[in-house]
Amino acid sequence: MKNLKSRLILFVLLVGLVFSGYKIVDYFYTSYDEKQNFNNVEKLVESEYEDEKIQYNDFEILKKYKKVYEKNNDLVGWIKIKDTNIDYPVMQTKKDSEYYLHRNFEKKSDVNGLPFLDAKCGIDELKGNLMVYGHHMKSGLMFAHLEDFEKADFYKKHKTIEFDTLYEKRQHEVVAVFRSKVYKENEDVFKYYRYVGKLSKKQYETYVKNCKKLSIYKDGATPAYGEQLLTLVTCAYHTENGRFVVVARKKENV
């Protein structure tokens, strides 16, 4: 009886081990597969054209992104941070802000999702805050490398974030880096995620003031009303519903 019990326990442990192994292999295979998909999308970007524009239907578009846009019209831009895996298309769907939370560029189910712009944002709204969300994947995909900004050496060398729209090349200067969380509705505290899209002068200044106050670095510039803000957000695990946030301002004359 004792031997039978021991064998049963051993069998259960072996089944658990095999299942865990399968899940790990499946996770990394899926991540690899999706990385290949991103590589295929990147190949559509015709970088040799740089900032050359062409007429596309009834508007102008950067020629380098024409083929990508034709593949998926939900594309609103492309984000890149040097020396990281962050080099992705940015999507936006006005009717369902989180459509790409668990979908890839082909609009198929995918745990990695894609970086997406909040539905309340207008990509050309200068007096406001463009908020872009991306998953923090253990594989290093999506916005996992945002947390690199917590390293002082990395921060000093990577204060520029490239965020092109379909219409122009753009660069943004990092002005604040901080950890936060999604708070309960009744908590009286600064909630960065309430300041999205077009902002009044008072809202803009309140947002900048609080982001600078929370920032782990105090040397960043202070944006002035009229300078477009870019806020990148990913999950963080320092607390329940934690978030890691990087705020930048649009550079002029890029």
N, C-alpha and C positions, 0 to 999 in steps of 0.2 A: 504494500500500500504506500509506504514511504517512498519507494523507488518510483512508483507510478506518479506520485505527486511531484517529485523532483523532475521527472521527464516532462511532465506537463508544463511546469514552470520554465524549463529550458526551451521547450517548443515555443511557448508564448514569447519568450525573449528573442528567439531566433526569428520568428515572424516579424516582431517589432523592428529588429535590426535590418532585416531585408526590406521592409516597407520604408524605413527611414532612409536607407541607402538609395532606394528607388526614387524617393522624393527629392533627394539631394541631386542625384544624376539628372532627373527630369528638370529640376529648376535651372541648373547650369546649362543643360542642353537648350532649354527654351531661351535663356539669356543669350547664348551664343547664336541661336537661330535669329533672334530679333536684332542682334548686332549686325548680322549679315544683311537683314532687311534694311537697316539704317544705312549700311554701306551702299546698297542699291539706290536708295533715295539720294544719297550724297553724290552719286555718279551723275545724277540728273542736273546737278548744279554746274553751270558752265562758268567756272570761276575766271576763265581767261577774259571775259567781257567786263569784269570789275564793275564800274558804275555806269556802263552804257545802258541807255534806256531805249525802248522800242514801243511803238503803238500796239496795244493789245485790246481788241474790241473797242470800247469807248474810253479807255484810259491808258496811261503810260505805265510800263512795268520795267523793272530792271531785267535786262535780257538774261542775266545769269540764272534767274529764278523762273523763267518762262516755262520750261519743261516740267519743273516741280509743280507749279501752279496748275498746269494743264492736267496733271495726274490727280490732283486733289485741290479743289477750289476753296477748301477750308483753311488753306495756308494763309497766314497773315505776315509771317516774317521768319527770320532764321537767327538763332542765338548761338554765340560761340564765346567760350572763355579759354584763353590760351593755357596750355599745359594741363588740361583736364579732358574728360570724356564729353564734356558739355559742348556739343556741336550738332544741334538738332533743329528741325523745322518747328515752328510754333504755330499752333492751330487755334481757331476760334469758331465757336458755333453759338450764335445769338439766342437760339431757342432752348438750348440745353448746354449750360456753361461747362458741365463736367462730362460732356460726350466722350472726350479723349482721355478721361481718367483711366479707363481700362480698354482702350482701343489703340491700334497702331495706324500707320499712315494709310494702310489698305482698308481701314475701318473694320478690321477684324478684331475679335476679342484678344486681349493681350494684357497680362498683369503689369507690364512695364508702363503702359499708356504712352502718352506723349506730352511734352510741355504744352500748356494751353493758356491762352489769355482770357482773363475774366470777361464774361459776356457784357458787363457794364462798361467796359473800356472801349474807347474809340482810338484806333492806332495813331491817328493824327491829332488827337486832343493834346494841346500843349499845356493847358492849365489844369493838369490832372496827373493821375498816377496809374500807370500801366502795371497791373499785377499779373504775374505769370507764375503758374504752379507746375511743379514736377515732382514725381515720386522720388523717394530716397531708397534706391534699390541696393541690396547687399552685394550685387554683382558689380556695382560701380556705375551702372547705367543711370540715365536721367539726371536728376539734380543731386545725386549722392555727393558729388565733389564740391557742392556749395560749401560744405563744412570745412573745406580747405582754407577758407577765408578766416577761420579761427586761428590759423597759424600766422604769426606776425610776419615771418619772412615771405610767405605766399602773398599775404595781403599787400605788402609793400611793392611787390613785383607785378601784381595783377589788379591794379586799380581801374583798368579799362575793360568793360564788357561790350562786346560787339553784338548789337541787336538790329539787324537790317529789317526794314519793312519791304514790301513788294516794290516800293517806289523809290527808296533811297537807302544808301549806306548810313548807318548810325553807330555812334559810339557813346557809351555812358560811363561816367566816372563814379566809382563807388564812394558813398558818403557815410554809410552806416552799416554795421554788421551786428546782429543781436539774436538772442534766443527769446522765444516767447511761447505762447500756447493759445489754444482756443478756449476762451473762458466761458463760464456759465453766464447766462443772460443777465442775472441779477448782480453780478460782480461789478463793482464800481472801479474800473481800471482801464487803462489805455488799451484799446483793441485795434491794432494796426489794420486788420482786415475789414474794418468799417470805412476806411478811407480809400475807396476804389473809383476809378474813372474820373470824371470831371469834378473838380473841387472848387469851392469858393476860396477866396483869399484867406479867410479865417481857418477853414478846414485844412488848407494846404500848410499854413504856418503851424497849426497845432500838430499836424502829422510830422512835419520836419523836426519840430522841437522835441517831441517825444521819442522819435527814432534816434535822434542824436543823443538824447539822455540815456537811452538803453544801450547804445553802441559800445562795444568793447574797445573801440578805438576813438580817440578824441581829436585826431588830426584832420579828419575829413572836412571838405568844404561844406558850407551851409547853403543849400539851394534857395533861390529867390523865386517868388511867385511868377509864373510864366515859363520857368524852366521845367520841361517835362520830366517826370519821375518814372523810374523803372524799379519795381519791387519783385524780387525773385523769392519764392517760398517753397520750402520742402519740409517733410516731417523730420522731427528730431526726437530723441529718446531719453532726454534728461528728465522728463516728467510726462505725466499722462496728457495726451493730445498736444505734445510739444511741437514747436515749429522752429525752423532756422530761417532767418530772414536777411537778405542782402538788399540794400537800397542804393540806387544810383541816380545821377542826374544826367540828362542828355547834353553832350558836348555840342558846341556849335562849330560850323565851318570845318566839318570833317572831310 
